[in-house]
Amino acid sequence: MTINDLQSFIMVYDFRHISNAAVALHLSQSELSKRMQALENELNVKLLDTHNKRRLKITPAGEVFYHHAQQLLRDYETMMHDLAPSRPTTMSHLTIGAIPVSGQYNLAKKIATFANSHPQVDLTLREAEGADIVQQLLAGDLQAAIVRNTQTMALQPTVFQKQPLLADELQVILPADHPLAKQPTITIQALADQKIATLPAGSGVYEPLQTLFNRQGLTPQIFFESTHIETLLGILDQNNVTLLFKQSALPFMNANFVMRSLATPFISQLEFIYPQRSGNQLLTDLIDFLMVRAPK
């Protein structure tokens, strides 16, 4: 059993689908199926119920294994983070990619302050959509990235270090006169009949939206996609909703709209990502400097 095997199971658990998880992991379906079978053989328990070819189920043993797999990954990432300062710092250029939330979370100001205190390093912050940031990181065009954990699930933990910075909660945003606005929290089932406007794939919102619906055996009725939050809000009426992370939506909120939590809250981590082998004191110092709590 390897660290990457644990991550593969977590992906299968989240997608509830071997083929979709294989695509996300850049593996063939047969290779991922063999990994799952090898895990079950090693543990001598059944983790997955694959009788339903369209949507697999997680066995009780699989639920137990999932939580242990998550903890093992967290422990592994903590270990690698703690080892990074032992490597020599040779960076003279540091280009960091970030999704467009640096202002909401006060990250841009912190990075600028850190850069001023390290004049020997040419530090650049480059904002783009999450999918583009991940591709640039994979291509080696970035030395580090700040993205949501929903956008980095497929990055192998033995290749990339993922250090959580702060958490944010996915919220349902809807007009104040919407019928669902009277409810203190909203279930995924209640959203099944709603048309949904959303940020596009790669945004870090589209992916958990699909996952939350898939876990209930449902498909979201996405009728509109835009990269602009103000455009998403402008199209809403009494039959439409959107889902956004709280701190991303707050600057655009007014009396015409309300936020509601999901009945089962969905929390996303904003993560600092860098290649494992290049981890050093400079990067860990920057991570420590960026560690902030989400604004209230």
SULNOR-V373657 format. One record per residue. N is the residue number from 1. RES is the residue in one letter. D_FIRST is the distance of its C-alpha to the first C-alpha in Angstrom with 2 decimals. Layout:
n	res	d_first
N	RES	D_FIRST
N	RES	D_FIRST
This chain:
n	res	d_first
1	M	0.00
2	T	3.81
3	I	7.03
4	N	8.31
5	D	6.19
6	L	7.62
7	Q	10.80
8	S	11.04
9	F	11.13
10	I	13.65
11	M	15.68
12	V	15.90
13	Y	16.94
14	D	19.56
15	F	20.93
16	R	20.88
17	H	20.99
18	I	18.59
19	S	21.15
20	N	21.97
21	A	18.42
22	A	17.92
23	V	21.18
24	A	20.24
25	L	17.00
26	H	19.07
27	L	17.09
28	S	18.78
29	Q	18.69
30	S	17.65
31	E	14.64
32	L	13.46
33	S	14.39
34	K	12.35
35	R	9.13
36	M	10.37
37	Q	11.39
38	A	8.23
39	L	6.81
40	E	10.29
41	N	10.46
42	E	7.73
43	L	9.44
44	N	12.73
45	V	14.11
46	K	15.42
47	L	14.29
48	L	16.68
49	D	20.26
50	T	21.19
51	H	24.72
52	N	26.28
53	K	25.73
54	R	27.14
55	R	25.06
56	L	22.02
57	K	21.77
58	I	19.13
59	T	19.27
60	P	19.96
61	A	16.54
62	G	15.17
63	E	17.52
64	V	16.30
65	F	12.60
66	Y	13.95
67	H	15.82
68	H	13.15
69	A	10.90
70	Q	14.17
71	Q	14.90
72	L	11.74
73	L	12.59
74	R	16.15
75	D	15.55
76	Y	13.77
77	E	16.74
78	T	19.20
79	M	18.10
80	M	18.51
81	H	21.79
82	D	23.04
83	L	22.42
84	A	24.27
85	P	27.77
86	S	27.26
87	R	27.41
88	P	30.99
89	T	32.54
90	T	34.19
91	M	34.45
92	S	38.00
93	H	37.13
94	L	34.77
95	T	34.74
96	I	32.99
97	G	32.67
98	A	33.06
99	I	33.61
100	P	37.24
101	V	36.92
102	S	37.81
103	G	41.20
104	Q	40.18
105	Y	37.72
106	N	39.98
107	L	37.37
108	A	39.79
109	K	42.26
110	K	39.69
111	I	38.42
112	A	42.07
113	T	42.76
114	F	39.79
115	A	41.02
116	N	44.49
117	S	43.24
118	H	41.40
119	P	44.14
120	Q	42.54
121	V	39.79
122	D	40.71
123	L	38.74
124	T	38.84
125	L	37.65
126	R	37.35
127	E	37.11
128	A	35.96
129	E	34.14
130	G	30.41
131	A	29.44
132	D	31.68
133	I	30.34
134	V	26.71
135	Q	27.98
136	Q	30.01
137	L	27.10
138	L	25.01
139	A	28.17
140	G	28.62
141	D	31.91
142	L	30.85
143	Q	29.53
144	A	28.35
145	A	28.61
146	I	29.36
147	V	28.15
148	R	26.95
149	N	23.31
150	T	24.10
151	Q	24.73
152	T	21.65
153	M	18.81
154	A	17.89
155	L	17.93
156	Q	14.61
157	P	14.04
158	T	13.33
159	V	16.75
160	F	18.82
161	Q	19.55
162	K	20.63
163	Q	23.12
164	P	24.86
165	L	28.65
166	L	30.15
167	A	29.89
168	D	32.17
169	E	32.78
170	L	33.27
171	Q	36.83
172	V	39.00
173	I	42.12
174	L	45.17
175	P	48.97
176	A	50.68
177	D	52.62
178	H	49.63
179	P	49.47
180	L	45.92
181	A	47.10
182	K	48.60
183	Q	45.21
184	P	43.52
185	T	40.04
186	I	39.12
187	T	36.64
188	I	34.80
189	Q	36.88
190	A	40.02
191	L	38.99
192	A	38.46
193	D	42.21
194	Q	42.51
195	K	42.65
196	I	40.30
197	A	40.98
198	T	37.96
199	L	36.78
200	P	35.28
201	A	31.74
202	G	30.11
203	S	32.08
204	G	29.37
205	V	31.50
206	Y	31.38
207	E	27.60
208	P	27.41
209	L	30.63
210	Q	29.09
211	T	25.98
212	L	28.23
213	F	30.44
214	N	27.71
215	R	26.27
216	Q	29.78
217	G	30.14
218	L	32.75
219	T	33.63
220	P	35.40
221	Q	38.90
222	I	38.73
223	F	42.25
224	F	42.39
225	E	40.22
226	S	41.35
227	T	40.03
228	H	42.84
229	I	42.61
230	E	46.40
231	T	46.58
232	L	44.12
233	L	46.24
234	G	49.44
235	I	48.58
236	L	47.78
237	D	50.21
238	Q	50.29
239	N	47.99
240	N	45.38
241	V	42.74
242	T	40.21
243	L	37.06
244	L	36.61
245	F	35.04
246	K	37.69
247	Q	38.35
248	S	38.56
249	A	41.11
250	L	43.26
251	P	45.44
252	F	46.50
253	M	47.21
254	N	50.81
255	A	52.80
256	N	52.29
257	F	48.56
258	V	46.40
259	M	42.73
260	R	40.95
261	S	37.48
262	L	35.26
263	A	35.36
264	T	31.64
265	P	31.53
266	F	29.17
267	I	28.43
268	S	27.34
269	Q	26.36
270	L	28.08
271	E	25.69
272	F	26.43
273	I	24.13
274	Y	24.16
275	P	22.23
276	Q	20.01
277	R	21.76
278	S	25.19
279	G	24.81
280	N	27.84
281	Q	30.48
282	L	32.43
283	L	29.66
284	T	28.68
285	D	32.43
286	L	32.86
287	I	30.04
288	D	31.66
289	F	34.98
290	L	33.80
291	M	32.26
292	V	34.63
293	R	34.94
294	A	35.85
295	P	39.64
296	K	41.14
